[in-house]
Amino acid sequence: MSYSEQKMIEILRIINEHNKIVGSKKIAKELQYRGFDLGERAVRYHLKVLDEKGFTARRGNLGRIITKLGKEELDKGLIYDQVDFIFSKSEEMIYYSFFDFKKHDGNVITCTSNFNNQEGLIETIKEGFQSDLAISPYIHCQKEKVGNEELVKINTICATTVDGILLSNSIISRPLYSGLLEVEDYTPKQFTQLISFKNTSITPLEAFSTNKMTSVGDVLETGTGTIPAIFNTLPINSKEKTLSILEKLKKVGIDGILNIGEDSEDALGIPVTEGMFGMTIIGGLTPLCLAYEKGYNININLGEEIFKYKDLSPISSFKNQILKRKESNIDSKVQFILSKAWNLFGKVDFDIETYNGNLITNISIIKKEDLDSSIEVMSDVYKTLSEYINPYYKVVDNVGDDNEVGIATICSLSLDGILVNNGILSTPKYGGLLEMRSNPQFIELIAYNGSSLDPHVIYIFKNLTTVSKNKKENRKLLSSVKEVPVVAREDANDLFSVINDVGIPIYKVGKPRELVYNTKIDAYNFAVVTGSGLNTIAAIKEEGVDVKIKAVESLEKLSNMEKLI
């Protein structure tokens, strides 16, 4: 993407963020804040181009608004920038939040939820807020009648509000991870899944907001289940002041603190560096997860708006404290996907001449009664998309209950293992969602580094894939981006044809510094984009088959696997 295209994307972003008519003078000023030196005249030229493309629409002399087509382009057009923008936006929101404890007033960061007022939905949301499974019971609710439907917009306090308040009091609180926190007997036990706040195009908490991943309802009913939470680290010399501020916040209805660690102490399964302590905060959308779990349809944008605290009011009249503060930490730690992969790379002994040896596989568990139909779906997808789909699989027994069976598929990380086995460093960079249009582009990216879960599993369970779609155009396929040193490019190219034959489809081998499908990697490396072994699994999930996925799970010989026909 050219520098001019980057400027136009940034102009679209500015207009979209204002959510109203914006003039060229205002846009030029905003661009300067963001490092783009464009005067009003240059901005007007770029706006004319955007008008011609249908991305913006002129509103007399007042300025422009962004169109629906422009919003779609903004979502897809600069994915490599989006993975940095998510974290930067969070930092920006933190900067704008502050709180006066004496006046009980200030700015708070809110999550924005939009939905049709479905029967029982608001009562379900209230149920989540009536316990301490929320940052605060204070919300802003706006209702609007459109035709025969009532549209509801709810702003709820986001966990990053706490970071902003601490920063305004000279305390640095860095959100490192968002994840799923296991609760047992009403006590936080440990994180089971994590995603780094950096290098992702999906807000980390949003990634885990599906009715298959959380069990907020179970925690309310039995005290045991899984809830979304955020893990921060803070300097140890600020701990006493932090605790004092948190107590003051609690008195005005802002809380959600689940765990405060000691100096350099591993907290809830996460290691903490020397001179820091960990702080775990419940996810700001946790009460909304309860609605997800019950099948309601809600659109959530995290950390989206700044609100005056005085403009919020409690959704419930009381807050029932059910969670106990975690006092001690257990020895087990979260295993990150990249660490797991590195350990398996050394066991990949696949011989490129004999085609013998071990490859890394994923195991997907389904009911035995769904096996035949699942294989049929996988076969149909392969027939349609043979150049994009990994055709090898193996039926595996003894992987679940008596009525369950596993399907092993070749993991795309096998490519990295083969290269490493041949003396070539290959690093998994991103798990992505690739839209197959005339000019294919990634529309979502999550870095392997800092994630405990294969990103492809997240895309599958958030129903973002369209592998089994009838037409090839606009299918959304799972794929991986690897980076390989430029110095090894010639030797690596000799292996790629063999790797493709093994069933790991290589979509593209990039050039040094090339944006491949609109994503970029580090300098002095080139990108290799491969199809995921979970594409066939995504297809059966799309057809309504209940599936449990264990990615990067085991090793299997190619000779022991069957091939789709």
C-alpha positions as CSV (number, residue, x, y, z in Angstrom):
1,M,0.0,0.0,0.0
2,S,1.4,3.4,-1.0
3,Y,1.9,6.3,1.3
4,S,-0.9,8.2,-0.5
5,E,-3.3,5.3,0.2
6,Q,-2.2,5.3,3.9
7,K,-3.2,9.0,4.1
8,M,-6.6,8.3,2.6
9,I,-7.2,5.4,5.0
10,E,-6.3,7.8,7.9
11,I,-8.7,10.4,6.6
12,L,-11.5,7.8,6.5
13,R,-10.6,6.8,10.0
14,I,-10.8,10.4,11.3
15,I,-14.3,11.0,9.6
16,N,-15.5,7.6,11.0
17,E,-14.3,8.4,14.6
18,H,-16.2,11.7,14.6
19,N,-19.4,10.0,13.4
20,K,-20.6,13.3,11.9
21,I,-19.9,15.7,9.1
22,V,-16.2,16.7,9.2
23,G,-14.5,19.6,7.3
24,S,-11.1,19.6,5.6
25,K,-9.7,22.0,8.2
26,K,-10.5,19.7,11.1
27,I,-9.2,16.7,9.1
28,A,-5.9,18.5,8.3
29,K,-5.4,19.3,12.0
30,E,-6.1,15.8,13.1
31,L,-3.7,14.4,10.5
32,Q,-0.9,16.6,11.9
33,Y,-1.5,15.0,15.3
34,R,-1.1,11.6,13.7
35,G,2.2,12.4,11.9
36,F,0.8,13.3,8.4
37,D,1.8,16.7,7.2
38,L,-1.1,17.6,4.9
39,G,-2.5,21.0,4.4
40,E,-6.2,21.8,3.7
41,R,-5.7,21.9,-0.1
42,A,-4.1,18.4,-0.1
43,V,-6.8,17.1,2.2
44,R,-9.5,18.4,-0.2
45,Y,-7.7,16.6,-3.1
46,H,-7.7,13.3,-1.2
47,L,-11.4,13.8,-0.2
48,K,-12.3,14.3,-3.9
49,V,-10.6,10.9,-4.6
50,L,-12.5,9.3,-1.7
51,D,-15.8,10.8,-3.0
52,E,-15.1,9.3,-6.5
53,K,-14.5,5.9,-5.0
54,G,-17.8,6.2,-3.0
55,F,-16.0,6.0,0.4
56,T,-17.2,9.5,1.4
57,A,-20.1,11.8,0.6
58,R,-20.1,15.6,0.5
59,R,-22.6,17.5,2.6
60,G,-22.5,20.9,1.1
61,N,-19.8,23.2,2.4
62,L,-19.9,21.6,5.9
63,G,-17.6,18.7,4.9
64,R,-17.9,14.9,4.5
65,I,-19.4,11.9,6.0
66,I,-18.2,8.3,5.6
67,T,-20.4,5.9,3.6
68,K,-21.2,2.3,4.2
69,L,-18.7,1.4,1.5
70,G,-16.1,3.6,3.2
71,K,-16.6,1.8,6.5
72,E,-16.1,-1.5,4.8
73,E,-12.9,-0.3,3.2
74,L,-11.7,1.0,6.5
75,D,-12.2,-2.4,8.1
76,K,-10.3,-4.2,5.4
77,G,-8.0,-1.8,3.7
78,L,-5.1,-1.4,6.2
79,I,-5.0,-4.6,8.2
80,Y,-1.3,-4.3,9.0
81,D,-1.9,-0.9,10.5
82,Q,-5.0,-2.1,12.3
83,V,-3.0,-4.6,14.4
84,D,-1.1,-1.6,15.9
85,F,-4.1,0.7,15.9
86,I,-6.1,-1.4,18.4
87,F,-3.5,-1.0,21.1
88,S,-2.8,2.7,20.2
89,K,-6.5,3.5,20.5
90,S,-6.6,1.9,23.9
91,E,-3.7,4.1,25.0
92,E,-5.5,7.2,23.6
93,M,-8.6,6.4,25.6
94,I,-6.5,5.9,28.7
95,Y,-5.0,9.4,28.2
96,Y,-8.5,11.0,28.0
97,S,-9.9,9.4,31.2
98,F,-9.5,10.9,34.7
99,F,-11.5,11.0,37.9
100,D,-11.9,13.5,40.8
101,F,-12.5,11.4,43.9
102,K,-13.8,14.4,45.9
103,K,-16.3,15.5,43.3
104,H,-17.1,12.0,42.1
105,D,-16.8,13.3,38.6
106,G,-14.6,12.8,35.5
107,N,-14.3,10.9,32.3
108,V,-14.7,7.2,32.0
109,I,-14.0,4.8,29.1
110,T,-17.1,2.9,28.0
111,C,-17.9,-0.2,25.8
112,T,-20.8,0.4,23.4
113,S,-23.4,-2.2,22.9
114,N,-26.2,-2.0,20.3
115,F,-29.1,-4.4,19.9
116,N,-32.8,-4.8,19.1
117,N,-34.8,-4.9,22.3
118,Q,-35.4,-8.6,22.3
119,E,-37.7,-10.1,24.9
120,G,-35.8,-10.8,28.2
121,L,-32.5,-9.3,27.0
122,I,-32.3,-6.3,29.3
123,E,-33.4,-8.4,32.3
124,T,-30.5,-10.8,31.4
125,I,-28.0,-8.0,31.3
126,K,-29.3,-6.7,34.6
127,E,-28.6,-10.1,36.1
128,G,-24.9,-9.8,35.3
129,F,-24.7,-6.3,36.7
130,Q,-26.4,-7.2,40.0
131,S,-23.3,-9.2,41.0
132,D,-19.6,-8.1,41.1
133,L,-19.1,-9.7,37.6
134,A,-18.9,-6.2,36.3
135,I,-16.6,-3.2,36.5
136,S,-19.5,-1.0,37.6
137,P,-23.3,-1.1,37.7
138,Y,-23.2,2.5,36.2
139,I,-24.3,2.6,32.6
140,H,-25.9,4.9,30.0
141,C,-28.9,3.6,28.2
142,Q,-30.5,5.2,25.1
143,K,-33.5,3.8,23.3
144,E,-34.8,4.7,19.9
145,K,-38.0,3.6,18.0
146,V,-37.3,2.6,14.4
147,G,-40.4,1.3,12.7
148,N,-41.8,-1.5,14.7
149,E,-38.4,-2.2,16.5
150,E,-36.9,-0.6,19.6
151,L,-33.1,-0.1,19.2
152,V,-31.1,0.1,22.4
153,K,-27.6,1.5,22.9
154,I,-25.9,0.8,26.3
155,N,-22.6,2.3,27.4
156,T,-20.9,0.3,30.2
157,I,-17.6,1.2,32.0
158,C,-14.6,-0.5,30.4
159,A,-11.7,-1.9,32.5
160,T,-9.2,0.5,30.8
161,T,-10.9,3.2,32.8
162,V,-9.0,2.0,35.8
163,D,-5.7,2.3,33.9
164,G,-6.6,5.9,32.9
165,I,-7.5,6.9,36.5
166,L,-4.2,5.4,37.7
167,L,-2.2,7.2,35.0
168,S,-3.8,10.6,35.9
169,N,-2.4,9.8,39.4
170,S,1.1,9.2,38.0
171,I,0.8,5.4,38.1
172,I,1.6,3.3,35.0
173,S,-0.7,0.4,34.6
174,R,0.0,-1.6,31.4
175,P,-2.6,-4.0,30.1
176,L,-0.6,-7.0,28.8
177,Y,-3.2,-9.7,28.1
178,S,-6.9,-10.3,27.8
179,G,-8.1,-13.8,28.4
180,L,-10.4,-16.4,29.9
181,L,-10.1,-16.7,33.7
182,E,-11.2,-20.0,35.4
183,V,-13.2,-19.5,38.5
184,E,-13.7,-22.3,41.1
185,D,-15.9,-22.0,44.2
186,Y,-16.3,-18.3,43.5
187,T,-12.6,-17.8,43.6
188,P,-10.4,-16.9,40.6
189,K,-8.1,-19.8,39.9
190,Q,-6.0,-19.2,36.8
191,F,-6.1,-17.9,33.2
192,T,-6.7,-20.7,30.7
193,Q,-6.4,-18.6,27.5
194,L,-4.6,-15.4,26.7
195,I,-4.2,-12.9,23.8
196,S,-1.6,-10.1,23.9
197,F,-3.1,-6.6,23.7
198,K,-0.5,-5.8,21.0
199,N,-0.5,-7.2,17.4
200,T,-4.1,-8.1,16.9
201,S,-6.8,-6.6,14.7
202,I,-9.5,-7.9,17.1
203,T,-9.9,-6.4,20.5
204,P,-8.6,-9.2,22.8
205,L,-11.7,-9.3,25.0
206,E,-13.9,-9.4,21.9
207,A,-12.0,-12.4,20.7
208,F,-13.2,-14.5,23.6
209,S,-16.8,-13.2,23.6
210,T,-18.7,-16.2,22.3
211,N,-21.2,-18.5,24.0
212,K,-18.8,-21.4,23.4
213,M,-15.9,-19.8,25.4
214,T,-17.3,-18.1,28.4
215,S,-19.6,-19.5,31.1
216,V,-20.6,-16.4,33.1
217,G,-24.0,-18.0,33.9
218,D,-22.4,-21.0,35.5
219,V,-20.3,-18.7,37.8
220,L,-23.4,-16.9,38.9
221,E,-25.3,-20.1,39.6
222,T,-22.6,-22.4,41.0
223,G,-19.4,-20.3,41.5
224,T,-17.5,-22.3,38.9
225,G,-16.9,-21.4,35.3
226,T,-15.0,-19.1,32.9
227,I,-15.1,-15.3,32.7
228,P,-13.2,-12.8,30.6
229,A,-10.6,-10.7,32.4
230,I,-7.6,-8.4,31.8
231,F,-4.1,-8.8,33.2
232,N,-2.0,-5.7,33.9
233,T,1.4,-5.1,35.4
234,L,2.4,-2.1,37.5
235,P,5.6,-0.9,39.2
236,I,6.0,-2.3,42.7
237,N,6.8,1.0,44.2
238,S,3.3,2.3,43.3
239,K,1.5,-0.6,44.9
240,E,0.5,1.2,48.2
241,K,-0.8,4.2,46.3
242,T,-2.6,2.0,43.8
243,L,-4.4,0.1,46.6
244,S,-5.5,3.4,48.1
245,I,-6.9,4.6,44.8
246,L,-8.7,1.3,44.2
247,E,-10.4,1.6,47.5
248,K,-11.7,5.1,46.7
249,L,-12.9,3.9,43.3
250,K,-14.8,1.1,44.9
251,K,-16.7,3.5,47.1
252,V,-18.1,5.3,44.0
253,G,-19.1,2.1,42.2
254,I,-16.0,1.3,40.1
255,D,-14.3,-2.0,41.0
256,G,-13.8,-5.3,39.3
257,I,-10.4,-6.1,40.8
258,L,-10.0,-9.9,41.0
259,N,-6.4,-10.3,42.1
260,I,-3.4,-8.2,43.3
261,G,-0.1,-9.9,43.2
262,E,3.2,-9.5,45.0
263,D,6.5,-8.2,43.7
264,S,7.6,-10.4,40.7
265,E,5.1,-13.0,41.7
266,D,3.4,-15.2,39.1
267,A,-0.2,-14.2,39.1
268,L,-3.1,-16.6,38.1
269,G,-0.7,-18.5,35.9
270,I,1.0,-15.5,34.3
271,P,4.7,-14.7,34.9
272,V,5.6,-11.2,36.2
273,T,8.9,-9.5,35.7
274,E,11.1,-8.3,38.5
275,G,10.1,-5.0,40.1
276,M,6.4,-5.3,38.9
277,F,3.2,-6.7,40.3
278,G,0.2,-8.1,38.5
279,M,-3.4,-6.9,38.7
280,T,-6.3,-8.8,37.2
281,I,-9.5,-6.9,36.3
282,I,-12.8,-8.4,35.2
283,G,-13.7,-7.7,31.6
284,G,-16.0,-4.8,31.0
285,L,-18.3,-6.8,28.8
286,T,-18.7,-9.7,31.2
287,P,-22.4,-9.0,31.9
288,L,-23.0,-8.9,28.1
289,C,-21.4,-12.4,27.8
290,L,-24.3,-13.7,29.9
291,A,-26.6,-12.5,27.1
292,Y,-24.4,-14.1,24.5
293,E,-24.5,-17.4,26.3
294,K,-28.3,-17.3,26.3
295,G,-28.4,-16.8,22.5
296,Y,-29.1,-13.0,22.3
297,N,-27.7,-11.0,19.4
298,I,-25.6,-8.0,20.5
299,N,-23.1,-5.9,18.7
300,I,-20.3,-4.8,21.1
301,N,-17.5,-2.2,20.5
302,L,-15.0,-2.2,23.3
303,G,-13.4,1.0,24.7
304,E,-15.3,3.0,22.1
305,E,-16.5,6.2,23.8
306,I,-15.6,8.6,26.6
307,F,-18.5,9.5,29.0
308,K,-18.9,11.8,31.9
309,Y,-19.3,9.7,35.0
310,K,-22.2,12.0,36.1
311,D,-24.1,11.1,32.9
312,L,-24.2,7.4,34.0
313,S,-26.7,5.8,36.3
314,P,-26.9,2.4,38.0
315,I,-28.7,-0.3,36.1
316,S,-29.4,-2.2,39.4
317,S,-30.1,-1.0,42.9
318,F,-27.5,-3.2,44.6
319,K,-24.3,-5.1,43.9
320,N,-24.2,-8.6,45.2
321,Q,-20.6,-9.6,46.0
322,I,-20.1,-13.2,45.0
323,L,-16.4,-13.5,44.1
324,K,-13.6,-13.9,46.6
325,R,-10.3,-12.1,46.2
326,K,-7.6,-14.6,45.2
327,E,-5.1,-14.7,48.0
328,S,-2.5,-17.2,46.7
329,N,-1.3,-18.4,43.4
330,I,-0.9,-21.9,42.0
331,D,2.2,-23.3,40.3
332,S,0.9,-24.0,36.9
333,K,1.4,-21.4,34.1
334,V,-0.4,-20.5,30.9
335,Q,1.3,-22.2,27.9
336,F,1.6,-19.9,25.0
337,I,1.0,-21.3,21.5
338,L,4.4,-20.2,20.1
339,S,6.3,-21.9,23.0
340,K,4.3,-25.1,22.3
341,A,5.1,-24.9,18.6
342,W,8.8,-24.3,19.2
343,N,9.0,-27.5,21.2
344,L,7.2,-29.5,18.5
345,F,9.4,-28.1,15.7
346,G,12.3,-30.2,16.9
347,K,10.1,-33.3,16.6
348,V,9.2,-32.7,13.0
349,D,11.5,-35.1,11.2
350,F,9.7,-35.2,7.9
351,D,12.1,-36.3,5.1
352,I,11.5,-34.3,1.9
353,E,12.9,-37.1,-0.3
354,T,11.1,-40.1,1.2
355,Y,8.0,-38.2,2.5
356,N,8.4,-40.2,5.7
357,G,8.4,-38.7,9.2
358,N,6.3,-36.7,11.7
359,L,4.2,-33.6,11.0
360,I,2.3,-31.4,13.5
361,T,-1.4,-32.1,13.6
362,N,-4.5,-30.5,15.0
363,I,-7.2,-32.7,16.6
364,S,-10.8,-31.7,16.2
365,I,-13.4,-33.7,18.3
366,I,-16.9,-34.3,17.0
367,K,-19.7,-36.8,17.8
368,K,-19.4,-40.1,16.1
369,E,-22.8,-39.7,14.5
370,D,-21.5,-36.6,12.7
371,L,-18.3,-38.3,11.2
372,D,-19.6,-39.4,7.8
373,S,-21.4,-36.1,7.1
374,S,-18.3,-34.2,8.2
375,I,-16.0,-36.1,5.9
376,E,-18.4,-35.4,3.1
377,V,-18.3,-31.7,3.8
378,M,-14.5,-31.7,3.9
379,S,-14.4,-33.5,0.6
380,D,-16.8,-31.1,-1.1
381,V,-14.8,-28.1,0.1
382,Y,-11.5,-29.7,-1.2
383,K,-13.1,-30.4,-4.6
384,T,-14.0,-26.7,-4.9
385,L,-10.9,-25.2,-3.4
386,S,-8.2,-27.9,-4.0
387,E,-5.4,-25.3,-4.3
388,Y,-6.3,-23.7,-1.0
389,I,-7.2,-26.7,1.2
390,N,-5.1,-29.2,3.0
391,P,-6.6,-32.6,1.9
392,Y,-5.0,-35.0,4.5
393,Y,-6.8,-36.2,7.6
394,K,-7.0,-39.1,10.0
395,V,-9.8,-40.4,12.1
396,V,-8.6,-40.7,15.7
397,D,-10.2,-42.7,18.5
398,N,-9.9,-42.3,22.3
399,V,-9.8,-38.5,22.3
400,G,-13.0,-37.7,24.2
401,D,-16.1,-39.4,25.5
402,D,-17.3,-42.8,24.2
403,N,-19.6,-41.1,21.7
404,E,-16.9,-38.8,20.3
405,V,-14.2,-39.2,17.7
406,G,-11.3,-37.0,16.5
407,I,-10.2,-35.7,13.1
408,A,-6.5,-35.1,12.8
409,T,-5.5,-32.5,10.2
410,I,-2.0,-31.2,9.3
411,C,-1.2,-28.0,11.1
412,S,0.3,-25.2,9.0
413,L,3.0,-24.9,11.6
414,S,4.4,-28.1,10.0
415,L,5.9,-25.8,7.4
416,D,8.0,-24.1,10.0
417,G,9.0,-27.4,11.4
418,I,10.1,-28.7,8.0
419,L,12.2,-25.6,7.3
420,V,13.8,-25.7,10.8
421,N,14.5,-29.4,10.3
422,N,16.4,-28.3,7.1
423,G,18.4,-25.6,8.9
424,I,16.2,-22.6,7.9
425,L,14.7,-20.4,10.6
426,S,10.9,-19.9,10.1
427,T,8.8,-17.9,12.6
428,P,5.0,-18.0,12.7
429,K,3.9,-14.4,12.7
430,Y,0.1,-14.2,12.4
431,G,-2.9,-16.4,12.2
432,G,-5.1,-14.6,9.7
433,L,-8.5,-14.5,8.0
434,L,-8.0,-14.1,4.3
435,E,-10.8,-12.8,2.1
436,M,-10.5,-14.4,-1.4
437,R,-11.5,-11.6,-3.7
438,S,-9.8,-10.5,-7.0
439,N,-7.0,-9.0,-4.9
440,P,-7.0,-11.2,-1.7
441,Q,-6.6,-9.3,1.6
442,F,-6.3,-10.2,5.2
443,I,-9.3,-8.8,7.1
444,E,-8.2,-10.1,10.5
445,L,-4.8,-10.8,12.0
446,I,-3.8,-12.1,15.5
447,A,-0.1,-12.6,16.3
448,Y,1.0,-16.0,17.5
449,N,3.4,-14.3,19.9
450,G,1.6,-13.5,23.1
451,S,-1.4,-15.8,22.4
452,S,-2.1,-19.1,24.2
453,L,-4.7,-20.1,21.6
454,D,-4.3,-20.7,17.9
455,P,-5.9,-17.6,16.3
456,H,-7.7,-19.8,13.8
457,V,-9.7,-21.4,16.6
458,I,-10.9,-17.9,17.6
459,Y,-12.1,-17.1,14.0
460,I,-13.9,-20.4,13.8
461,F,-15.8,-20.0,17.1
462,K,-16.7,-16.4,16.3
463,N,-18.2,-17.6,13.0
464,L,-16.0,-15.4,10.9
465,T,-15.1,-18.0,8.3
466,T,-17.0,-18.8,5.1
467,V,-15.1,-21.8,3.8
468,S,-18.1,-23.7,2.7
469,K,-19.6,-20.8,0.8
470,N,-20.8,-21.9,-2.7
471,K,-18.9,-19.3,-4.7
472,K,-15.1,-19.0,-4.5
473,E,-15.2,-15.2,-4.5
474,N,-15.3,-13.5,-1.1
475,R,-14.8,-16.7,0.8
476,K,-13.0,-16.1,4.1
477,L,-10.3,-18.7,4.6
478,L,-8.0,-19.4,7.5
479,S,-4.3,-18.8,6.7
480,S,-1.0,-18.3,8.4
481,V,1.8,-15.8,7.8
482,K,5.4,-16.9,8.5
483,E,8.6,-14.9,8.2
484,V,11.8,-16.3,6.9
485,P,15.2,-14.5,6.7
486,V,16.0,-13.2,3.2
487,V,19.4,-14.8,3.3
488,A,17.6,-18.2,3.3
489,R,15.2,-17.4,0.5
490,E,16.8,-19.5,-2.3
491,D,17.1,-22.6,-0.1
492,A,13.6,-22.2,1.2
493,N,12.2,-21.9,-2.3
494,D,13.6,-25.3,-3.1
495,L,11.5,-26.8,-0.2
496,F,8.2,-25.0,-0.9
497,S,7.1,-27.2,-3.8
498,V,7.6,-30.3,-1.6
499,I,5.8,-28.7,1.3
500,N,2.8,-27.9,-1.0
501,D,2.7,-31.6,-2.1
502,V,2.6,-32.6,1.5
503,G,-0.8,-30.9,1.7
504,I,0.2,-27.5,3.2
505,P,-1.0,-25.2,0.5
506,I,1.3,-22.2,0.0
507,Y,-0.8,-19.2,-1.2
508,K,2.1,-16.8,-1.7
509,V,5.8,-16.3,-1.2
510,G,6.5,-12.6,-0.7
511,K,9.5,-10.5,-1.6
512,P,11.7,-8.7,0.9
513,R,9.7,-5.8,2.4
514,E,6.7,-6.6,0.3
515,L,3.2,-6.2,1.7
516,V,1.7,-9.6,1.2
517,Y,-2.1,-9.6,1.1
518,N,-1.9,-6.2,2.8
519,T,0.2,-7.3,5.8
520,K,3.8,-6.7,6.6
521,I,6.6,-8.4,8.5
522,D,10.0,-7.4,9.9
523,A,12.7,-6.0,7.7
524,Y,15.3,-8.4,6.2
525,N,12.6,-11.2,6.1
526,F,10.1,-12.3,3.5
527,A,6.6,-13.6,4.1
528,V,5.2,-17.0,3.4
529,V,1.4,-17.4,3.5
530,T,-0.1,-20.8,3.9
531,G,-3.5,-22.3,4.2
532,S,-4.6,-23.6,7.6
533,G,-5.2,-27.3,8.3
534,L,-8.4,-26.1,10.1
535,N,-10.1,-24.8,7.0
536,T,-12.0,-28.1,6.5
537,I,-12.9,-28.1,10.2
538,A,-14.2,-24.5,9.8
539,A,-16.4,-25.8,7.0
540,I,-18.0,-28.5,9.1
541,K,-18.6,-26.0,11.9
542,E,-20.3,-23.7,9.3
543,E,-22.7,-26.6,8.5
544,G,-23.8,-26.8,12.1
545,V,-21.6,-29.6,13.5
546,D,-20.5,-29.1,17.1
547,V,-16.7,-29.3,17.2
548,K,-14.0,-29.0,19.9
549,I,-10.6,-28.0,18.5
550,K,-7.2,-28.8,20.0
551,A,-4.7,-27.0,17.8
552,V,-1.0,-27.8,17.6
553,E,-1.8,-30.9,19.5
554,S,0.2,-33.9,18.3
555,L,2.5,-35.5,15.7
556,E,1.5,-37.8,12.9
557,K,3.1,-39.5,9.9
558,L,1.8,-38.5,6.5
559,S,1.7,-42.2,5.5
560,N,-0.8,-42.9,8.2
561,M,-3.3,-40.3,6.9
562,E,-6.0,-40.4,4.3
563,K,-6.5,-38.0,1.5
564,L,-9.8,-36.3,0.6
565,I,-11.2,-37.1,-2.9
